Amino acid sequence: MARQTERASRVEIIGLRLPEIRRGADLAALTLRAARKQGETLRSGDIVVLTQKIVSKAEGREVTLRGVRPSALARTWARRIGRDARYIELILRESSRVLRMSDRALVVETRHGFVCANAGVDHSNVAASDRVTLLPEDPDASARRFADSIRKRTGARIAVIVSDTWGRPWREGQVNVAIGTAGLRVLADWRGRRDTFGRLLTATVLAVADELAAAAGLAMGKVDQVPVVMIRGFRFRAGRDSARKLLRPAKHDLFR
């Protein structure tokens, strides 16, 4: 893994198909099996992007709504915005505070510190209609465990990103972002360098992990059972950064 500025003249994005994930699934073993089936091998310097959904399923972060008893607050908000009170209750349990409520979503700060819609509580790509997934308890730890397991099995030293699909201020549509990382520096600080014309850069800090997560999303789709992507050819900087390093402090956030 190169130490120089993150760049690449050619990047490969390789989607891997996995079977339906159950609690306790060995994601590293399943990924290696899927790669072999597609004629691929994991190499040192590769980046593996895992969807939050399969990590949550493997770690048992699925909840059946019929077992949730909503609070009075959840019932009140559910009536106001026309949603299932049990779903609202789960969002509240996963949140440290609610920033905004509308009939479309609750914008909250999760216990991890993420600001996102509905605390990441999600109905999509879950087999049973009354089940939802929650974000992993510690997405960084999930990424580290996956990287460690790959290294023990193959000797390959890889970087890992756990991604989720979020909306963004100022922009329409959703993109994949990094919520957990292992093995790479998540930001590239270009401040103090000079551009092509010699001008000093004073504000350029690139969200490398988010850019990689977004690139992986192009190969994943939402209904194609491609929850794992290998990225090869991008020369990143190795590091032990947490994905939380991507979070903007509240005092610098114009929306909080």
N, C-alpha and C positions, 0 to 999 in steps of 0.2 A: 504494500500500500504506500503510494507515494506521499511525500511530505510537502511537495510543492503545491501551488495554487490548484484548487479543484478545477479540472477541465477535462475534456475528452474530445478527440476528433471523430470518434465513432463509439456509439453506445448501443448495446444490444439489450432488448427488453423481452424476456422469455416467460410467458405465462405457463403455469403448471396446474393441471387439473387434479383435484383431490376428491375422494369420496365424501359423502356426508359425514361431518365431524360429530362425534359423541363425547360425552364427558370422559376425561381420562385419556383421550387420544394422544398418541405420541406424534406430535406435529413434525418433529425433525425426521423421524423414520418415514412418515408418510411423504414428506417432501423429497427425501432422497429416492424413495421408490418411484415417485412420479417423475422425477428428473431422469432416472434410468430408463423408464418406460418411453420417454420422449427422446432418448439418445443423448442426454445431457449429464454432466457431472458438475458438482459444486467445486469451485477453485478458490484458493486464497485471493482476496481482493474483490470477490463478488459481493454484491449487496442482495439480501433477500428481504422482500417486503411481504408481510403477512397481514391479511385483513383482520381488523379487530374482531369480526364476527367469529372466525374460526378459533381465535385465541380464547374468546369468551366462552364458546361452547366447550372447548377442551378443558377449561378451568372450572366448569360448572357454574358459569355466571348466566344461567338461564332461570327464569322465574315463571311459574304458572299463575296467571292472573286470578284464578279462582281461589288461590290460597292467600290473597292479599286483602287485608282489612283496611279500607281507606279511613283516614282521619276526617274529622268534621271540616277542616280546612280544605282537604282534597275534594270532598264532596261539594263544597261551596264553589270552588274554582271549576270543577268539572261541569257543574250546571251552567256556570257563566259562559264557558267556552265550548260546551257541547262535546266533551270528551269523557271517556271511561274514568270514573273516579279512582279505580284501582291503578290505572296507568299513571294518573296524576300523582298518586301516593308514592309510586316507585320513583318518579322524577324528584319529588321532594326529599325522599330518603337518600338519593344519590347526590343531592345538592348541598352546598354550604350556604348559598343564598340565591334568591331569585332576582334577576335584574330587570326583566320585563315579561309581561304576560299578554298574549293576544289570542285570538281564536285560531291562529295558525300554529303557535308553538309557545313554550315557555323558554325564554332565554335565561340560562342559569350559569352560575359558577359551580362546577362540580367539586367534590371533595379532593380531587387531584389538583384543582386550580384551573382547569380548562373552562373557557367560556364558550358555550355551544347551546344548540337547541335541544331541549328535552333531556338534558344530562346524558345524552347518548343512549337512552333507553329506546329500543328499536324492535319493531314487529317484523321487519323484512328478512327474508331468507331464513325463517324459522319454520320448521315443519308443522307444528301445531298452531292453530289459529289463536289459542288463548295463552300462548307463551311469548315472552319477550327476552331479549338479551340485554345485559348491563355491560358497561365497560369493564375491562379487567381491573382487578384491585390495584395492581401496580404494573402498568404496561412496560415500563423500563425493565423490571425484573423478568417479565415474560420474554422480552427480547434477549436479555442476557442468558436466560436458561436455554433458549433455542440455539443461540450462538455457541454456547458451551457444549451442548449436545452434538452439534454438527462437528465441532473440533474434535471431540472425543471419538466420534465414529470415523471421521475421514482425515483428520489432521488439517483441514482447511480452516483458515482464520478469515471469517467473513464479518461483514457488518449486517445488522438486522434492524428493520423498521417495522413497527406495528402501526398500521394506518387506519384511519376512519374517514368517512365522507361527511364533510361539513359545508355549510354555506359560509359566505364571507361578507363583511361590511363592504358597501359600495358596489358590489358585483352581483349579477344574477348567476344562478346555477350553483352546483356544488362541485368540490374537488376533494381528492384525497389529501389528508395532512398526516403528519407524524405525531402520534400520541405516545409512542414508546420507542426507544432507540438503544442500541448497543454497538460499540466498536467504531463509532465515527464522531467527528465534530459536527454538530448540527448547524452551525452558523459559519459563514466565511466572511470575515471582517476585512473589507477592502479600504477602509478609511486610512488615509495617509499615503495611499498609492496614487499614481498618476494615470490618467486615461490615455487613450491613443494620441491625443493632442497635447499632452503634458499638463492638463489641468489637474489640480489636487482634488482627490475624492474625499468628501467630508461626511457623507451620510450613507454610503453604500455598505450594507450588511446583508448578505445573501442567505436566505433560509434554505440551506442545502438539503436538509432532511425533508422538508415539505416539498421541495421541487422533485426529489426522488420519489416520494410517495405519490405525487400527482402524475409523474411519468408512468409509474407502475399501474395506476388506475386505467391507463389507456389499454392495457392488456387484460385487465381483470373483467371489465364489464360488470353488470349487476345480476345477470341471470345465467351466466355461462359456467358456473362452478370452476372458476379460475381464481381461487383465493390466495394464491402464492405466486409471486413474480421474482425472477432472478434478473438483476441488472448487472451487466458486465461491460467493462471498458471505461467506466467513470472513475477517475483517479481521485479518490476522496482522501481526506486527512483522518488518520486513525485517532481515536480518542475515547474517552469514557463519559461523554456528555449525556445528561438526561434530556429527554424531549421537553422537559419543563423549562429548559433554557430558552425555548422558543416563545415562551409566554411573556407578554408585555406586562410589566408591573402596572398595577392599577393607577398609580400616580402619574404615569405617562400615557394612560389610555383615555382618549377623548370620549369614550362611550361608557365609562364607569365613574 
